[in-house]
Amino acid sequence: MADYANNGNHSGLRLKTGLAEMLKGGVIMDVMDVDQAIIAEQAGAVAVMALERVPAMIRAQGGVARMSHPTMIKAIQKAVSIPVMAKVRIGHFVEAQILEHLAVDFIDESEVLTPADELHHIDKHAFTTPFVCGAKDLGEALRRIAEGAAMIRTKGEPGTGDVIHAVKHMRKITSEMKALTVLTEQELYAAAKELRAPYELVAMVAKTGQLPVPNFSAGGIATPADAALMMQLGAQTVFVGSGIFMKEGNIRLDVHLHDSESAALFGAKVGDPFNPEERAEAESRAKAIVRAATHFNNPAILTEASEECLGAMKGLAVGMIEEADMMQNRGW
Amino acid sequence: MSEPLTIGVLALQGAYDAHARVLASLGATPKLIRLPAELDGLDGLIIPGGESTTMLKSLERDGFYEALEAFVHTTPTFGTCAGAILLASDVANSTQRSFAALDMTVERNAYGRQNDSKILHEPSALPGGPLEMVFIRAPRISRAGAGLEVLATRDGDPTLVRAGHLLAATFHPELGHDTRVHQLFLDLVRQKKNE
């Protein structure tokens, strides 16, 4: 059920893209528990993505990656006031129904999780909750928008800390949009066929030179400079997955605070970090990347932010990954 | 013809692009503001919607909070959604710092999460028909001081208020097709400039 009309309609596309507008110029951070969510909010994240394993861990551990446990999502919703997003498997509309029922603010139909359908993505028009989807090129972006996505993000190669494919996908989408703007009306029909995307959306992009929904970036962004690079290339906001809370060996930084039980056990004060160095490292990375996203055009501030950023995930060069193991090739 | 007004749009995060587009369509010159020094020489400022917690984090540095606080107490400013929260004297549903420029209490995310976002068309004090109001994870003005002029409401609660050189909305006129609220702000800026 397509719903581009929005006369006070509850599921109007304008409300969905409207929330995406509110997230512009910010950083959306992957978080795996309440402690991380609070660090993200306090660092200035515009939203958090609640998931049980960040892409780097999924990549290292294997297995089927699914929607996060509802209890975990609820705990994070309770802990922070910023929007909470969560991921569903490509095509898994029942996971999406559950997330809608949980009232998450955005659903990410994500290639990071193991796909549930080889052919069909979710009919996103059927939901009140807005969706974000990944894309490697303009055709893929427009197919997702046709299905009802209210935000597009580059796929990049998640969980690597290597920004090369986020750059590749953003440049591809941008250059394909530019190319459309010089075509005649006649030529747009053939362009739509080439892009395998609906003519109406292709014509819309040809006219404005932009996607009809906000255009964000994800996949391998690990440092303040990476975030600013994607913003300068045209991303309106960045998603940072494994880059903030991971250390070498695909282990999470220990950011946890003592509760009354553990404090008694370790002779510490309630609220003290278990591991102050690692918590400080995560906090510094989160803050520095937020600052870089705001001041993405200001080299002086980007230098400061890079200086203040402690450590970085080790990363995995995308060139070392077999084609078959790439997450970005999931979906069509 | 009078020279165009230069209106800053605080661009730390949020819907700054959408505001800049509407301002340009109405003949004003929008300027994105990311540093305290950039506030100099503006005729007026819009503080957009977004996440007020995120904006406060960015304001913590380089004396930006204090500079902006001084600015909004003297220069025409329009706050929408998160911007309205920053202008308020009191913030509820996690208490946070604010400029206390408008005598009102604003409750954050008072109408629920994104699934509860909606578009309403309601009568208002503005000339013309009903006003389109786009509410996104909207705050609620739960108390408006006697000095505030209420220009629109939702279920009896103010959604658009004016006092002196300040205007605040809990909805998003920048996402609608109705430019009357921005025009109202530009008229207010022009009037202050000519005083």
Boltz contact constraints between the chains, C-beta under 6 A:
constraints:
  - contact:
      token1: [A, 8]
      token2: [B, 119]
      max_distance: 6.0
  - contact:
      token1: [A, 15]
      token2: [B, 117]
      max_distance: 6.0
  - contact:
      token1: [A, 18]
      token2: [B, 134]
      max_distance: 6.0
  - contact:
      token1: [A, 18]
      token2: [B, 136]
      max_distance: 6.0
  - contact:
      token1: [A, 18]
      token2: [B, 175]
      max_distance: 6.0
  - contact:
      token1: [A, 19]
      token2: [B, 114]
      max_distance: 6.0
  - contact:
      token1: [A, 19]
      token2: [B, 136]
      max_distance: 6.0
  - contact:
      token1: [A, 21]
      token2: [B, 15]
      max_distance: 6.0
  - contact:
      token1: [A, 21]
      token2: [B, 18]
      max_distance: 6.0
  - contact:
      token1: [A, 22]
      token2: [B, 14]
      max_distance: 6.0
  - contact:
      token1: [A, 22]
      token2: [B, 15]
      max_distance: 6.0
  - contact:
      token1: [A, 22]
      token2: [B, 49]
      max_distance: 6.0
  - contact:
      token1: [A, 22]
      token2: [B, 50]
      max_distance: 6.0
  - contact:
      token1: [A, 25]
      token2: [B, 13]
      max_distance: 6.0
  - contact:
      token1: [A, 26]
      token2: [B, 13]
      max_distance: 6.0
  - contact:
      token1: [A, 26]
      token2: [B, 54]
      max_distance: 6.0
  - contact:
      token1: [A, 44]
      token2: [B, 54]
      max_distance: 6.0
  - contact:
      token1: [A, 44]
      token2: [B, 57]
      max_distance: 6.0
  - contact:
      token1: [A, 46]
      token2: [B, 51]
      max_distance: 6.0
  - contact:
      token1: [A, 46]
      token2: [B, 54]
      max_distance: 6.0
  - contact:
      token1: [A, 81]
      token2: [B, 94]
      max_distance: 6.0
  - contact:
      token1: [A, 82]
      token2: [B, 51]
      max_distance: 6.0
  - contact:
      token1: [A, 103]
      token2: [B, 113]
      max_distance: 6.0
  - contact:
      token1: [A, 103]
      token2: [B, 115]
      max_distance: 6.0
  - contact:
      token1: [A, 105]
      token2: [B, 113]
      max_distance: 6.0
  - contact:
      token1: [A, 105]
      token2: [B, 114]
      max_distance: 6.0
  - contact:
      token1: [A, 128]
      token2: [B, 115]
      max_distance: 6.0
  - contact:
      token1: [A, 129]
      token2: [B, 115]
      max_distance: 6.0
  - contact:
      token1: [A, 294]
      token2: [B, 12]
      max_distance: 6.0
  - contact:
      token1: [A, 294]
      token2: [B, 58]
      max_distance: 6.0
